[in-house]
Amino acid sequence: MTLTLDVGSTRIFGGVILQEKVVAQFHKLTDRGLTSDDLGMFLIQWLQAKQLSPKEIESVVFCSVVPELNGPVEQCSQDYFNKEALTLRAGVKSGLKVKYTNHSELGADLIANGAGAVNIRPGENLVIVDFGTATTLCAVSGQREYLGGCLVPGLNITMEALADKTARLPVVEIKPVKKVCGRDTVSGIQGGLFYGTLGMLKELLSRMGRECFTEEKYTVIATGQYASLYEKFHLFDQIIPELVLLGLEEIRKLNQP
């Protein structure tokens, strides 16, 4: 079994993979003061709650966009699982040909998404939409070339910015609504967030497809916290919530000694 961890700016998303399937997963708010022991005790308790033995963990692999947590994760892997964690960073094989001008600027989670997507949809042109702290769109060619992408503030950031930068606007629940024309402040914010994001996605997906693949067919894969909110609008060909974890497992296999 492989323990996979995606250390994001807002949340840590983790899971256990057995025979290319995620058999258990968790979400945990990111704490930049997290120690290796904090993480280790959490993981041991979580595994036991899922009736999994820590001794069954054969490998640990993770990606991170929070550099100060890399050390604690690596130390946790050593102390609690007696494994040297594979950290997705420059020099680690991903199976992708990265066309980014500066590889160090590219988020490791986006590389993991790409690695997972090309394994699931081999030979296809892909646009991957990830609803994370930022909403990102990335293009990967059928030849496994990571072509680039774009990002905008995620739904949570946008909602929190409205609440933080205004005197009277509240924090609201992010959810689908039937109308964009709200009859009160809460429904007005919800309608703007939901349909504003929908319109943005339609435009960005259209432009991304034309710029990267001209007239060629491409497949849209969505992942992340809010992907399912937009399922009925048929923007995506496939929604894969565990894409980043599956990608990390593929990267682990590529880098086996």
N, C-alpha and C positions, 0 to 999 in steps of 0.2 A: 504494500500500500504506500501511496505517496501523499505526504502532507503538502498542500499548496497554499500559498498566502499571497494576496494582493494587498499591499499596504498603501492605501489611498489617503488623500488629504483629509477626507471626512470620515471614511470607514475602512476597517480592515475586513476584507472578504476572504474567507478561508474554507478549505474543504479537504476531504480525503478522497482520493481516486483509486479505484480498484478495477483493473481490466478496462481502462479507458472510460469508466463511468464514475460520476461523482456520487458517492454513497452517503455522504454527510457533509453539511456545510453550515457556516455561521457568518453573521455580520456583527462587528463590534466597532463602536465609535473609536476613532483614532485619538489616542492620548500621546502627545509628544513627550511626555515624561515617563512613558511606559518603560519599565525595566525588563531585563531578561527573565527575572523570577516572576514578575507580574504576568508576563505572557505565558511562561511555562506552566504556572499553576492554572491559569485559565484554560490552556489547551488540554492539560491532563484531565481536568474536571469535565470539560466538554466532551472529550473522547469517551470517558467513562459513562457519561450520561447517554451517549449514543451506543453504548455497549461495544465499544471498540477498545482494544488494548494498545497503550502507547508502545508496547514491545513489537507490535505488528507494523509500525511505521518503518519502512525500509529506506525512504528517501525524503528529503525536505527541499523544496524549491520555492523561491519567492521573487516577486518584483516589488519595487517600491518607488514612490515619488516623494518620500519623506526621508531624506538622507540620514537624519539624526536617529532614526529607528533601525537602520540597517545593522548596526553593531549589536543592539539588543536581540534582534531576530536571529542573527548568526550565533550569538552566545547561547540563546535559548535552545537552538537546535543541537548544539554540542552538549549542553548540560542535561537536557531533559530527554533527548532522543539518541544521544551518542552518535550523531550524524553531522557531517560537514555540509551545511546548507549550500545549495547552488543558488547564487544571487544573479539575477538577470541584469547584466551590465555589459559595457563594451567589451568585445572579444569573445562573448559567449555565443555559440552557434544558435541561430533562431530559425534557419531554413528560409529566410527572406533576404532578398537583395535590396538593401535600404538605399533609396535614392535621395535621402535627406541631405542637405548641404552640410549640416553639422550634426553628426550622429548623437553627440552628447546632449543635444537639446530635445531629443525625442523621448517621450515618456516610456518607461519600460512596460507599463501596462498596455500601451498601444501596440508594442511589438508582440506581447503575449497574445493579445486579441487577434492580431494578424496571423500568428503561428497557428492558433486554434482554428481560425476561419479557413485557411488554405488546406488544412487537413480534412475538414468537414466537407468543403466544396472545392475539391482539387480541379485545377485547370480553368476555373471560372474567374472572370473579372469581378471584383468585389468592392462594395462600399460598406464600411462597418460604422454603425452609429452606436456610440456608447454614452448612455445617460449616467454620467458620474457627477463629481463635483463640478466639472465642466462638461458640457455636451460636445462630444468630438465626432467628427466625420473623417474617416481615413480611406484612401483608395489603395487597393492592392491588385495588381494585374494577374492574369491567368498564368503568367510566367514567374509568379511569386515575387514580383517587384513591389516593394513598398514605395508608392509614388509620392505620398504626402497627404495633407489634409488640412482641416480647419477646426477651430473651436470657438465656442461662445460660452458665456456664463450658464451654468446649469440651472435647473428650475429652482432648487433650494437657494442658491446664491441670489438669483433674481428676486425671489420672494423676500428673502432676508434684507436685501438692499432697500426695497421699498419700505419695509418696516423700520429699518435703522435710520434712513435718511429723511424720513418724514415725521411729522409730529403726531399724526392721528391715524395712520394706516396700520392695521394689525397684521400679525403673522397669521396666515391662513393654512388650511389643509390643502395640499396639492392633489387634485382629483379631477376626473372628467366631469364636465358640466354640459348641459344641453344647449345653453344659449350663451352667446358672447355678450349680450346686452343684459347686464345684471340689474336687479332691482334694489340692491343694497351694496354697501362697500365690500363685504366679504365676497359675494357672488361676482361683483365687478372685477375684483382682483383675480379670482379664480378663472373667470372667463378670459381675461386678458392673458394670463399666464398660459392657460391650456391652449387656446386657439392662436395666440401669438407664437408659441413654440411650434404648433402644427404648420402654420404658414411659413415660418422660417425653415423648417425641415423640408417642406416641399421645394422651396427655392434652392436651398443648398444642395439637395440631392440632385435636382435637375442640372444645376451648374456643374457639380462634381462629375456627373456622368458625361456631360458634353466635353468638358475640359480634359478628362483623363482617358475616356474611351471612345470619343467622337460618336460614330454610329454603331459601335459594337455593343452587344448585349452585356449587361452587368447585373449582378445579384446584390441585393441589399440585406445585410444581416444586422440585427439590433441586439443590444445587450444592455445591462445596467438597470438601475433601480426603477426607472419610469418607462421602460420600453413597452411594457404590457398596456399602458394607458392609451397608446396609439394603435393598438393591434387592429381595431375595426376599420381604420382608415386605409388599410392595405398599402402602406408606405414600404413595408418590409416584406421580403420573401421568407424570412425565417427569424424567429426570436430565440436566442440562445442565452439564457440568464447566466450560465456557468462558463461562458466563452473564455474568459481570462484564465480560469483554473485549468480548463482543458488545454489551452495553449501552453501553460507552464509545464504540464505533463509532457507535451510533445517536445518542448525545449529540453526537458530533463533527459528524454530518450536520445535526443540528438547529441547530447554531451556526455553520454555514458563512456567511461574509460574503455 
